[in-house]
Amino acid sequence: MVDKIIHISAGNAHSIAVTSLGKVYTWGHGLYGRLGHGDHQDQFTPKIITALIQAKIDIIWASSSISAAHTAFLSN
């Protein structure tokens, strides 16, 4: 199966892409840890949120919503 981007959300200073295989990528301003990478670093290119893969849970991320300082996800 080919992994394709199925959903993108754009906030004030960061963005999220969700793929058809349930992977989540974020990029932009990392203030407050809003990118989900465990730090406060800015990301200038999409970076996968490895914690969602390492958790080894049977959740498929389907959608997301973001605002100025938060991120929310919808799963299967």
ABEGO torsion letter per residue (X at the ends): XBBBBABBBBBAABBBBBBAAGBBBBBEBABGGAAGAGBABBBABBBBBAAAAAAGBBBBBABBBBBAABBBBBBX
